[in-house]
């Protein structure tokens, strides 16, 4: 009988240990940008000598490739096109949820 009571504290402490273990690993990891080319606005390009800001919402797929791109901020279509062309060539490490790769949005800001 005494041996059975010896394990009783382990059963009481087990939920707390599981909770601590679950909290030690982040459940969601956002995508991470590896590389992205600079938007091309050299002389002869439509966006040359144009100034402004563009914010893109980029869908980073499960394999780290760029999916859909949406322009959130940007009134000048020339700047939005240059930013979108650069974002299409970006490379990412995919985001994950509970250790599994997931498609996630990534915000990109450009200042011209």
Chimera marker file (.cmm) of the C-alpha trace (Angstrom):
<marker_set name="trace">
<marker id="1" x="0.000" y="0.000" z="0.000" r="1" g="1" b="0" radius="0.5"/>
<marker id="2" x="2.833" y="2.332" z="0.801" r="1" g="1" b="0" radius="0.5"/>
<marker id="3" x="4.303" y="1.965" z="-2.731" r="1" g="1" b="0" radius="0.5"/>
<marker id="4" x="0.994" y="3.069" z="-4.291" r="1" g="1" b="0" radius="0.5"/>
<marker id="5" x="1.055" y="6.330" z="-2.313" r="1" g="1" b="0" radius="0.5"/>
<marker id="6" x="4.613" y="7.004" z="-3.439" r="1" g="1" b="0" radius="0.5"/>
<marker id="7" x="3.405" y="7.678" z="-7.004" r="1" g="1" b="0" radius="0.5"/>
<marker id="8" x="0.492" y="9.913" z="-5.948" r="1" g="1" b="0" radius="0.5"/>
<marker id="9" x="2.535" y="13.184" z="-6.022" r="1" g="1" b="0" radius="0.5"/>
<marker id="10" x="3.663" y="12.373" z="-9.578" r="1" g="1" b="0" radius="0.5"/>
<marker id="11" x="0.043" y="12.255" z="-10.766" r="1" g="1" b="0" radius="0.5"/>
<marker id="12" x="-0.690" y="15.593" z="-9.118" r="1" g="1" b="0" radius="0.5"/>
<marker id="13" x="2.329" y="17.275" z="-10.696" r="1" g="1" b="0" radius="0.5"/>
<marker id="14" x="1.988" y="15.783" z="-14.191" r="1" g="1" b="0" radius="0.5"/>
<marker id="15" x="-0.506" y="18.387" z="-15.567" r="1" g="1" b="0" radius="0.5"/>
<marker id="16" x="1.759" y="21.224" z="-14.440" r="1" g="1" b="0" radius="0.5"/>
<marker id="17" x="4.773" y="19.604" z="-16.128" r="1" g="1" b="0" radius="0.5"/>
<marker id="18" x="2.840" y="19.149" z="-19.367" r="1" g="1" b="0" radius="0.5"/>
<marker id="19" x="1.721" y="22.775" z="-19.277" r="1" g="1" b="0" radius="0.5"/>
<marker id="20" x="5.292" y="23.992" z="-18.756" r="1" g="1" b="0" radius="0.5"/>
<marker id="21" x="6.527" y="21.811" z="-21.617" r="1" g="1" b="0" radius="0.5"/>
<marker id="22" x="3.825" y="23.144" z="-23.966" r="1" g="1" b="0" radius="0.5"/>
<marker id="23" x="4.695" y="26.745" z="-23.093" r="1" g="1" b="0" radius="0.5"/>
<marker id="24" x="8.415" y="26.288" z="-23.730" r="1" g="1" b="0" radius="0.5"/>
<marker id="25" x="7.885" y="25.859" z="-27.495" r="1" g="1" b="0" radius="0.5"/>
<marker id="26" x="6.136" y="28.617" z="-29.467" r="1" g="1" b="0" radius="0.5"/>
<marker id="27" x="2.925" y="27.384" z="-31.056" r="1" g="1" b="0" radius="0.5"/>
<marker id="28" x="3.200" y="29.778" z="-34.007" r="1" g="1" b="0" radius="0.5"/>
<marker id="29" x="6.346" y="30.883" z="-35.816" r="1" g="1" b="0" radius="0.5"/>
<marker id="30" x="5.857" y="33.594" z="-38.484" r="1" g="1" b="0" radius="0.5"/>
<marker id="31" x="7.544" y="33.421" z="-41.894" r="1" g="1" b="0" radius="0.5"/>
<marker id="32" x="11.096" y="34.763" z="-42.027" r="1" g="1" b="0" radius="0.5"/>
<marker id="33" x="12.439" y="36.751" z="-44.969" r="1" g="1" b="0" radius="0.5"/>
<marker id="34" x="15.729" y="35.352" z="-46.295" r="1" g="1" b="0" radius="0.5"/>
<marker id="35" x="16.352" y="37.644" z="-49.248" r="1" g="1" b="0" radius="0.5"/>
<marker id="36" x="14.579" y="40.154" z="-51.437" r="1" g="1" b="0" radius="0.5"/>
<marker id="37" x="15.863" y="42.199" z="-54.360" r="1" g="1" b="0" radius="0.5"/>
<marker id="38" x="15.590" y="45.982" z="-54.329" r="1" g="1" b="0" radius="0.5"/>
<marker id="39" x="12.769" y="47.334" z="-56.517" r="1" g="1" b="0" radius="0.5"/>
<marker id="40" x="14.146" y="48.391" z="-59.891" r="1" g="1" b="0" radius="0.5"/>
<marker id="41" x="13.461" y="52.116" z="-60.431" r="1" g="1" b="0" radius="0.5"/>
<marker id="42" x="16.507" y="53.005" z="-62.509" r="1" g="1" b="0" radius="0.5"/>
<marker id="43" x="16.416" y="55.529" z="-65.323" r="1" g="1" b="0" radius="0.5"/>
<marker id="44" x="14.099" y="54.358" z="-68.051" r="1" g="1" b="0" radius="0.5"/>
<marker id="45" x="11.777" y="52.501" z="-65.680" r="1" g="1" b="0" radius="0.5"/>
<marker id="46" x="8.219" y="53.828" z="-65.147" r="1" g="1" b="0" radius="0.5"/>
<marker id="47" x="8.842" y="54.426" z="-61.421" r="1" g="1" b="0" radius="0.5"/>
<marker id="48" x="12.059" y="56.440" z="-61.923" r="1" g="1" b="0" radius="0.5"/>
<marker id="49" x="12.063" y="59.658" z="-59.820" r="1" g="1" b="0" radius="0.5"/>
<marker id="50" x="8.707" y="58.785" z="-58.260" r="1" g="1" b="0" radius="0.5"/>
<marker id="51" x="8.422" y="58.931" z="-54.474" r="1" g="1" b="0" radius="0.5"/>
<marker id="52" x="5.968" y="57.321" z="-52.125" r="1" g="1" b="0" radius="0.5"/>
<marker id="53" x="5.191" y="54.373" z="-49.892" r="1" g="1" b="0" radius="0.5"/>
<marker id="54" x="3.817" y="50.934" z="-50.734" r="1" g="1" b="0" radius="0.5"/>
<marker id="55" x="2.675" y="48.259" z="-48.287" r="1" g="1" b="0" radius="0.5"/>
<marker id="56" x="2.126" y="44.744" z="-49.598" r="1" g="1" b="0" radius="0.5"/>
<marker id="57" x="0.496" y="41.740" z="-47.955" r="1" g="1" b="0" radius="0.5"/>
<marker id="58" x="2.348" y="38.685" z="-49.247" r="1" g="1" b="0" radius="0.5"/>
<marker id="59" x="0.997" y="35.158" z="-48.844" r="1" g="1" b="0" radius="0.5"/>
<marker id="60" x="3.988" y="32.963" z="-47.955" r="1" g="1" b="0" radius="0.5"/>
<marker id="61" x="3.146" y="29.380" z="-48.894" r="1" g="1" b="0" radius="0.5"/>
<marker id="62" x="3.999" y="26.222" z="-46.949" r="1" g="1" b="0" radius="0.5"/>
<marker id="63" x="7.136" y="25.706" z="-49.042" r="1" g="1" b="0" radius="0.5"/>
<marker id="64" x="8.377" y="29.287" z="-48.441" r="1" g="1" b="0" radius="0.5"/>
<marker id="65" x="7.476" y="30.536" z="-51.915" r="1" g="1" b="0" radius="0.5"/>
<marker id="66" x="5.476" y="33.683" z="-52.583" r="1" g="1" b="0" radius="0.5"/>
<marker id="67" x="1.798" y="33.194" z="-53.379" r="1" g="1" b="0" radius="0.5"/>
<marker id="68" x="-0.781" y="35.947" z="-53.748" r="1" g="1" b="0" radius="0.5"/>
<marker id="69" x="0.342" y="39.570" z="-53.315" r="1" g="1" b="0" radius="0.5"/>
<marker id="70" x="-2.104" y="42.340" z="-52.356" r="1" g="1" b="0" radius="0.5"/>
<marker id="71" x="-1.384" y="46.071" z="-52.296" r="1" g="1" b="0" radius="0.5"/>
<marker id="72" x="-2.616" y="47.494" z="-48.969" r="1" g="1" b="0" radius="0.5"/>
<marker id="73" x="-1.164" y="51.018" z="-49.226" r="1" g="1" b="0" radius="0.5"/>
<marker id="74" x="0.066" y="52.709" z="-52.380" r="1" g="1" b="0" radius="0.5"/>
<marker id="75" x="-1.650" y="55.251" z="-54.579" r="1" g="1" b="0" radius="0.5"/>
<marker id="76" x="0.884" y="55.193" z="-57.408" r="1" g="1" b="0" radius="0.5"/>
<marker id="77" x="0.446" y="52.135" z="-59.625" r="1" g="1" b="0" radius="0.5"/>
<marker id="78" x="4.039" y="52.459" z="-60.926" r="1" g="1" b="0" radius="0.5"/>
<marker id="79" x="5.463" y="52.099" z="-57.417" r="1" g="1" b="0" radius="0.5"/>
<marker id="80" x="3.044" y="49.275" z="-56.562" r="1" g="1" b="0" radius="0.5"/>
<marker id="81" x="4.124" y="47.400" z="-59.703" r="1" g="1" b="0" radius="0.5"/>
<marker id="82" x="7.835" y="47.819" z="-58.874" r="1" g="1" b="0" radius="0.5"/>
<marker id="83" x="7.277" y="46.666" z="-55.276" r="1" g="1" b="0" radius="0.5"/>
<marker id="84" x="5.181" y="43.686" z="-56.419" r="1" g="1" b="0" radius="0.5"/>
<marker id="85" x="7.856" y="42.614" z="-58.926" r="1" g="1" b="0" radius="0.5"/>
<marker id="86" x="10.494" y="42.692" z="-56.175" r="1" g="1" b="0" radius="0.5"/>
<marker id="87" x="8.247" y="40.820" z="-53.714" r="1" g="1" b="0" radius="0.5"/>
<marker id="88" x="7.619" y="38.033" z="-56.245" r="1" g="1" b="0" radius="0.5"/>
<marker id="89" x="11.352" y="37.268" z="-56.178" r="1" g="1" b="0" radius="0.5"/>
<marker id="90" x="11.606" y="37.225" z="-52.372" r="1" g="1" b="0" radius="0.5"/>
<marker id="91" x="12.712" y="34.066" z="-50.555" r="1" g="1" b="0" radius="0.5"/>
<marker id="92" x="11.238" y="32.992" z="-47.210" r="1" g="1" b="0" radius="0.5"/>
<marker id="93" x="11.444" y="30.328" z="-44.561" r="1" g="1" b="0" radius="0.5"/>
<marker id="94" x="7.829" y="29.219" z="-44.212" r="1" g="1" b="0" radius="0.5"/>
<marker id="95" x="5.919" y="29.946" z="-41.044" r="1" g="1" b="0" radius="0.5"/>
<marker id="96" x="4.643" y="27.104" z="-38.876" r="1" g="1" b="0" radius="0.5"/>
<marker id="97" x="1.859" y="26.364" z="-36.442" r="1" g="1" b="0" radius="0.5"/>
<marker id="98" x="2.419" y="23.644" z="-33.833" r="1" g="1" b="0" radius="0.5"/>
<marker id="99" x="5.529" y="22.575" z="-35.748" r="1" g="1" b="0" radius="0.5"/>
<marker id="100" x="3.788" y="22.124" z="-39.120" r="1" g="1" b="0" radius="0.5"/>
<marker id="101" x="4.457" y="24.487" z="-42.064" r="1" g="1" b="0" radius="0.5"/>
<marker id="102" x="1.501" y="26.780" z="-42.762" r="1" g="1" b="0" radius="0.5"/>
<marker id="103" x="0.628" y="29.374" z="-45.355" r="1" g="1" b="0" radius="0.5"/>
<marker id="104" x="0.800" y="32.806" z="-43.656" r="1" g="1" b="0" radius="0.5"/>
<marker id="105" x="0.681" y="36.486" z="-44.548" r="1" g="1" b="0" radius="0.5"/>
<marker id="106" x="3.781" y="38.674" z="-44.383" r="1" g="1" b="0" radius="0.5"/>
<marker id="107" x="3.710" y="42.488" z="-44.490" r="1" g="1" b="0" radius="0.5"/>
<marker id="108" x="6.309" y="44.242" z="-46.657" r="1" g="1" b="0" radius="0.5"/>
<marker id="109" x="6.864" y="48.018" z="-46.578" r="1" g="1" b="0" radius="0.5"/>
<marker id="110" x="8.629" y="49.893" z="-49.374" r="1" g="1" b="0" radius="0.5"/>
<marker id="111" x="9.746" y="53.531" z="-49.323" r="1" g="1" b="0" radius="0.5"/>
<marker id="112" x="10.657" y="55.049" z="-52.675" r="1" g="1" b="0" radius="0.5"/>
<link id1="1" id2="2" r="1" g="1" b="0" radius="0.2"/>
<link id1="2" id2="3" r="1" g="1" b="0" radius="0.2"/>
<link id1="3" id2="4" r="1" g="1" b="0" radius="0.2"/>
<link id1="4" id2="5" r="1" g="1" b="0" radius="0.2"/>
<link id1="5" id2="6" r="1" g="1" b="0" radius="0.2"/>
<link id1="6" id2="7" r="1" g="1" b="0" radius="0.2"/>
<link id1="7" id2="8" r="1" g="1" b="0" radius="0.2"/>
<link id1="8" id2="9" r="1" g="1" b="0" radius="0.2"/>
<link id1="9" id2="10" r="1" g="1" b="0" radius="0.2"/>
<link id1="10" id2="11" r="1" g="1" b="0" radius="0.2"/>
<link id1="11" id2="12" r="1" g="1" b="0" radius="0.2"/>
<link id1="12" id2="13" r="1" g="1" b="0" radius="0.2"/>
<link id1="13" id2="14" r="1" g="1" b="0" radius="0.2"/>
<link id1="14" id2="15" r="1" g="1" b="0" radius="0.2"/>
<link id1="15" id2="16" r="1" g="1" b="0" radius="0.2"/>
<link id1="16" id2="17" r="1" g="1" b="0" radius="0.2"/>
<link id1="17" id2="18" r="1" g="1" b="0" radius="0.2"/>
<link id1="18" id2="19" r="1" g="1" b="0" radius="0.2"/>
<link id1="19" id2="20" r="1" g="1" b="0" radius="0.2"/>
<link id1="20" id2="21" r="1" g="1" b="0" radius="0.2"/>
<link id1="21" id2="22" r="1" g="1" b="0" radius="0.2"/>
<link id1="22" id2="23" r="1" g="1" b="0" radius="0.2"/>
<link id1="23" id2="24" r="1" g="1" b="0" radius="0.2"/>
<link id1="24" id2="25" r="1" g="1" b="0" radius="0.2"/>
<link id1="25" id2="26" r="1" g="1" b="0" radius="0.2"/>
<link id1="26" id2="27" r="1" g="1" b="0" radius="0.2"/>
<link id1="27" id2="28" r="1" g="1" b="0" radius="0.2"/>
<link id1="28" id2="29" r="1" g="1" b="0" radius="0.2"/>
<link id1="29" id2="30" r="1" g="1" b="0" radius="0.2"/>
<link id1="30" id2="31" r="1" g="1" b="0" radius="0.2"/>
<link id1="31" id2="32" r="1" g="1" b="0" radius="0.2"/>
<link id1="32" id2="33" r="1" g="1" b="0" radius="0.2"/>
<link id1="33" id2="34" r="1" g="1" b="0" radius="0.2"/>
<link id1="34" id2="35" r="1" g="1" b="0" radius="0.2"/>
<link id1="35" id2="36" r="1" g="1" b="0" radius="0.2"/>
<link id1="36" id2="37" r="1" g="1" b="0" radius="0.2"/>
<link id1="37" id2="38" r="1" g="1" b="0" radius="0.2"/>
<link id1="38" id2="39" r="1" g="1" b="0" radius="0.2"/>
<link id1="39" id2="40" r="1" g="1" b="0" radius="0.2"/>
<link id1="40" id2="41" r="1" g="1" b="0" radius="0.2"/>
<link id1="41" id2="42" r="1" g="1" b="0" radius="0.2"/>
<link id1="42" id2="43" r="1" g="1" b="0" radius="0.2"/>
<link id1="43" id2="44" r="1" g="1" b="0" radius="0.2"/>
<link id1="44" id2="45" r="1" g="1" b="0" radius="0.2"/>
<link id1="45" id2="46" r="1" g="1" b="0" radius="0.2"/>
<link id1="46" id2="47" r="1" g="1" b="0" radius="0.2"/>
<link id1="47" id2="48" r="1" g="1" b="0" radius="0.2"/>
<link id1="48" id2="49" r="1" g="1" b="0" radius="0.2"/>
<link id1="49" id2="50" r="1" g="1" b="0" radius="0.2"/>
<link id1="50" id2="51" r="1" g="1" b="0" radius="0.2"/>
<link id1="51" id2="52" r="1" g="1" b="0" radius="0.2"/>
<link id1="52" id2="53" r="1" g="1" b="0" radius="0.2"/>
<link id1="53" id2="54" r="1" g="1" b="0" radius="0.2"/>
<link id1="54" id2="55" r="1" g="1" b="0" radius="0.2"/>
<link id1="55" id2="56" r="1" g="1" b="0" radius="0.2"/>
<link id1="56" id2="57" r="1" g="1" b="0" radius="0.2"/>
<link id1="57" id2="58" r="1" g="1" b="0" radius="0.2"/>
<link id1="58" id2="59" r="1" g="1" b="0" radius="0.2"/>
<link id1="59" id2="60" r="1" g="1" b="0" radius="0.2"/>
<link id1="60" id2="61" r="1" g="1" b="0" radius="0.2"/>
<link id1="61" id2="62" r="1" g="1" b="0" radius="0.2"/>
<link id1="62" id2="63" r="1" g="1" b="0" radius="0.2"/>
<link id1="63" id2="64" r="1" g="1" b="0" radius="0.2"/>
<link id1="64" id2="65" r="1" g="1" b="0" radius="0.2"/>
<link id1="65" id2="66" r="1" g="1" b="0" radius="0.2"/>
<link id1="66" id2="67" r="1" g="1" b="0" radius="0.2"/>
<link id1="67" id2="68" r="1" g="1" b="0" radius="0.2"/>
<link id1="68" id2="69" r="1" g="1" b="0" radius="0.2"/>
<link id1="69" id2="70" r="1" g="1" b="0" radius="0.2"/>
<link id1="70" id2="71" r="1" g="1" b="0" radius="0.2"/>
<link id1="71" id2="72" r="1" g="1" b="0" radius="0.2"/>
<link id1="72" id2="73" r="1" g="1" b="0" radius="0.2"/>
<link id1="73" id2="74" r="1" g="1" b="0" radius="0.2"/>
<link id1="74" id2="75" r="1" g="1" b="0" radius="0.2"/>
<link id1="75" id2="76" r="1" g="1" b="0" radius="0.2"/>
<link id1="76" id2="77" r="1" g="1" b="0" radius="0.2"/>
<link id1="77" id2="78" r="1" g="1" b="0" radius="0.2"/>
<link id1="78" id2="79" r="1" g="1" b="0" radius="0.2"/>
<link id1="79" id2="80" r="1" g="1" b="0" radius="0.2"/>
<link id1="80" id2="81" r="1" g="1" b="0" radius="0.2"/>
<link id1="81" id2="82" r="1" g="1" b="0" radius="0.2"/>
<link id1="82" id2="83" r="1" g="1" b="0" radius="0.2"/>
<link id1="83" id2="84" r="1" g="1" b="0" radius="0.2"/>
<link id1="84" id2="85" r="1" g="1" b="0" radius="0.2"/>
<link id1="85" id2="86" r="1" g="1" b="0" radius="0.2"/>
<link id1="86" id2="87" r="1" g="1" b="0" radius="0.2"/>
<link id1="87" id2="88" r="1" g="1" b="0" radius="0.2"/>
<link id1="88" id2="89" r="1" g="1" b="0" radius="0.2"/>
<link id1="89" id2="90" r="1" g="1" b="0" radius="0.2"/>
<link id1="90" id2="91" r="1" g="1" b="0" radius="0.2"/>
<link id1="91" id2="92" r="1" g="1" b="0" radius="0.2"/>
<link id1="92" id2="93" r="1" g="1" b="0" radius="0.2"/>
<link id1="93" id2="94" r="1" g="1" b="0" radius="0.2"/>
<link id1="94" id2="95" r="1" g="1" b="0" radius="0.2"/>
<link id1="95" id2="96" r="1" g="1" b="0" radius="0.2"/>
<link id1="96" id2="97" r="1" g="1" b="0" radius="0.2"/>
<link id1="97" id2="98" r="1" g="1" b="0" radius="0.2"/>
<link id1="98" id2="99" r="1" g="1" b="0" radius="0.2"/>
<link id1="99" id2="100" r="1" g="1" b="0" radius="0.2"/>
<link id1="100" id2="101" r="1" g="1" b="0" radius="0.2"/>
<link id1="101" id2="102" r="1" g="1" b="0" radius="0.2"/>
<link id1="102" id2="103" r="1" g="1" b="0" radius="0.2"/>
<link id1="103" id2="104" r="1" g="1" b="0" radius="0.2"/>
<link id1="104" id2="105" r="1" g="1" b="0" radius="0.2"/>
<link id1="105" id2="106" r="1" g="1" b="0" radius="0.2"/>
<link id1="106" id2="107" r="1" g="1" b="0" radius="0.2"/>
<link id1="107" id2="108" r="1" g="1" b="0" radius="0.2"/>
<link id1="108" id2="109" r="1" g="1" b="0" radius="0.2"/>
<link id1="109" id2="110" r="1" g="1" b="0" radius="0.2"/>
<link id1="110" id2="111" r="1" g="1" b="0" radius="0.2"/>
<link id1="111" id2="112" r="1" g="1" b="0" radius="0.2"/>
</marker_set>
